Amino acid sequence: MRQSPLGWWRRQRRLMVLLLAAGALALLQQQLLWHRPPRLLELRQASASSGPAALSLRFSRPMRALSVAGSSRLQPALPFTIQGEGNPLLLLPDVGTRIDQPLELRLKGVDQRGLALPLQRWFWDPRPDLLAVVPVAGGEQVRLRTPDGHWKSLTPVWPAIPQAVALGDGSGLGVVSRDQQGRHRVWRLDLRRSHLARRSSALGSAHPGQLQPFSSQSFVYARLSSNDNGDLLVQAAPASRGRDDPGEEWSQALDPPQEEVVLWGRSGSRRRLDLEARGPVALVPQGGSMIVPEADGLALRTLPPRPARRQLLPGSRDLSSFCPVAGRALLARHWPDFRRSLELVEPAQAPRTLWLGQEALLASACSRGGERVWALLLDGIERPELTVLALGGAGGERRLTLKGWELEPGTGLSYDPTADRLLLALRPLVSPGTAMGQPRPEPRAALLDATSLELSVLDGPVRRVSWLEAA
């Protein structure tokens, strides 16, 4: 049947009307989106290398950084800067600012077209939590110290906890437990912490989540290391023969254990690494690499899946601590005449000696790129003296002798840049007249003001202490 010209024209007109309506609707939506104010899409804690406390701000469209800096406020009032161009931006409290309580952030500003961001009100607590392995009835337990001074339990009670490592992204802990037969097991404990919230009452310390075993196998020993990605490096020697008789316990005299190194990824993946290390392997905080002690020195090796690459720093050196800025670390060097030195290594530069002396170098810590460095030194045999050495900053070199105290063996020195303080575990020295058989005093957590070097010792016994970073 032949179509009439009138019917064809009517259908074409309806099609044109539909097309015009769709175009008008698209134009209206475009205009609405064009005039829609910008939105805050993401607010999260930035990496420690960015500064003592830093927030990453991501918006729905590029913002004017000067406007955000001029219109936003922190309460209590703290000076800060806004860095970046457009999107994302970085909020950084000024260097030297001490944060000793939660902050309220009032975020405002305009985008590149002059449209205002509706007021965003957030509460933020960038301070790290204090973690400790604490002696309790039946053994030891990992606990968290709340700001009001109370201890919160995070793990079960085990006969002993040789090591507890906070994951670099703050998402959990790596824990090594030991039973009464001396067998070690490795665990990962997930933690939930609210350090950014819409309401101040929603802020809080970390809460324990799922406890995951690394394997059902036990080990002769185990050492852990973590990075800012939340990966956990497990360096351990199985406690059974495995290959010949899985049920037969290992005998050191007949068959030394074969050490294995496994990268336990944040996602749960496992990757065995082909390494022959001469000591503890340490993951580089920024990810992608590890420090491996070798016969000829310290090697910086890439982690898979990156292409294999090895850089060697020869000499008798040990890794002492990492600095927050990528590529910087403190090394302890041992000299043939029994002197020790503390060195700062930086990318593409030879190690720089910061201190050289006869004392034993027990531990160290540093701020950002090593502008300020602290070291614990031990001198003397009959009456050893523990000294804090502070390098850099306005004071140059300063020393504080911690009379009556010794560092708990196997512990270190940790720096909290948000409050400019150092954390360590100290044990009271036993006086020469103490009766034989008298129990030794328990070690205690201590906070040291990193600027004034004023010491504050906390109540309650501990075995090991460390910071759990906000994440």
Salt bridges, closest charged atoms under 4 A:
GLU42 OE1 - ARG44 NE 3.71
GLU42 OE1 - ARG58 NE 3.45
GLU104 OE2 - ARG106 NE 3.09
GLU104 OE2 - ARG121 NE 2.62
ASP111 OD2 - ARG61 NH1 3.20
ASP125 OD1 - ARG127 NE 2.88
ASP125 OD2 - ARG193 NH2 3.91
ASP129 OD2 - ARG193 NE 3.66
GLU140 OE2 - ARG463 NE 3.08
GLU140 OE1 - ARG464 NH2 3.62
ASP148 OD1 - HIS150 ND1 3.17
ASP169 OD2 - ARG266 NE 3.33
ASP179 OD2 - ARG183 NE 2.88
GLU248 OE2 - ARG241 NE 3.11
ASP255 OD2 - ARG241 NH1 3.21
GLU259 OE2 - ARG223 NH2 3.35
GLU260 OE1 - ARG272 NH1 2.97
GLU294 OE2 - ARG301 NH2 2.97
GLU294 OE1 - ARG310 NH2 2.74
ASP318 OD2 - HIS334 NE2 2.74
ASP337 OD2 - ARG339 NE 2.75
GLU343 OE1 - ARG317 NE 2.66
GLU343 OE2 - ARG333 NH1 3.55
GLU346 OE1 - ARG328 NE 3.62
GLU346 OE2 - ARG352 NH2 3.66
GLU359 OE2 - ARG399 NH1 3.42
GLU397 OE2 - ARG399 NE 3.64
GLU406 OE2 - ARG440 NH2 2.66
GLU408 OE1 - ARG427 NH2 2.84
ASP416 OD2 - ARG421 NE 2.75
ASP420 OD2 - ARG98 NH2 2.97
ASP420 OD1 - ARG372 NH1 3.00
GLU442 OE1 - ARG463 NH1 2.51
ASP449 OD2 - ARG98 NH1 2.69
ASP459 OD1 - ARG444 NH2 3.60
